[in-house]
Amino acid sequence: ETRHIYIRASIFVPISRPGIRMQWAYFEESCGRIDVAADIHAAILMKLPDCVEVVVSWAHLQRRQNGLEAAVQVYRDQIDAPTVDLYTKAALVAEWAQLLWKVKGSAEDARAVFLKNSQWYGDSLVFWEKWFAFELDQSATGDEEKETAAERIKNVFDEFRTKSKLSGSVKQELARVYMNYLVQRGGKDAMTIFLEVDREMFGPASISKSTVASKD
């Protein structure tokens, strides 16, 4: 009876609103019909290839039932698919990295995914925001660890600032996040870096790297 309700609802609710179909997939998974649940996800993506929410849901279906590598393969397949938009692929790379960090518990593997793909998806704001947030979330206890973490955060910001072709105003948004980090969590030299970033990102156009880089 429940299955029939989902089937009927899927007939009347447009596929552009995938929520009811995803609920149907969860129901089928709960009944042990894993292949059916996967097929429902695949069917949605045939019509909505750029729906990140559905790809993430499918990846976690595979993770729950078949393990981490199966989940990663879902991301790989969608990233390699010619029908998927470049900016969607960038978001999926970020989700892949998050999976390696939060599920596998490997910050190094997650960082490697970001580093490897920055040349392809460097013009995606989501990609940079996720990478930057990832580095900000890394816990550091000892002084040496904190110094290493601070250097990694600075490196990501410098990569974003100098290599992405996003607008100056967008770069300034991430710069504010970085400057807030420097104030609240930075070390002894944080204010030196803070003033450099402030000058280069918010200073006059003649010295502002955010203006120069966005015009290149």
Long-range contacts (C-beta under 8 A, 24 or more apart in sequence): 2-27, 3-27, 3-28, 15-44, 15-47, 15-48, 16-48, 18-44, 18-48, 18-51, 18-53, 18-54, 22-53, 22-54, 22-57, 25-57, 25-61, 29-61, 29-64, 29-65, 34-61, 34-65, 37-61, 38-62, 45-78, 49-78, 49-81, 49-83, 49-84, 49-85, 49-88, 50-84, 50-85, 50-88, 52-88, 52-91, 52-92, 52-95, 55-92, 55-95, 56-95, 59-95, 59-99, 63-99, 63-103, 68-99, 68-103, 68-104, 71-99, 71-103, 72-96, 72-99, 72-100, 75-99, 86-121, 86-124, 87-121, 87-124, 87-126, 89-120, 89-121, 90-117, 90-120, 90-121, 90-124, 90-126, 90-127, 91-124, 91-126, 91-127, 91-130, 93-117, 93-121, 93-127, 94-126, 94-127, 94-130, 94-131, 95-130, 97-130, 97-131, 97-134, 98-130, 98-134, 101-134, 107-134, 107-138, 110-134, 111-135, 111-152, 114-156, 118-159, 118-163, 122-159, 122-163, 122-164, 122-165, 123-164, 123-165, 123-166, 125-166, 125-170, 128-156, 128-160, 128-164, 128-166, 128-174, 129-174, 131-156, 132-156, 132-157, 132-160, 132-174, 132-177, 132-178, 136-177, 136-181, 146-187, 147-187, 150-186, 150-187, 150-190, 153-178, 153-181, 154-193, 157-197, 161-200, 161-201, 161-209, 161-210, 161-213, 162-209, 162-213, 164-213, 165-213, 165-214, 165-216, 166-214, 167-214, 168-208, 168-210, 168-211, 168-213, 168-214, 171-201, 171-210, 171-213, 171-214, 172-201, 172-202, 172-210, 175-201, 175-202, 175-210
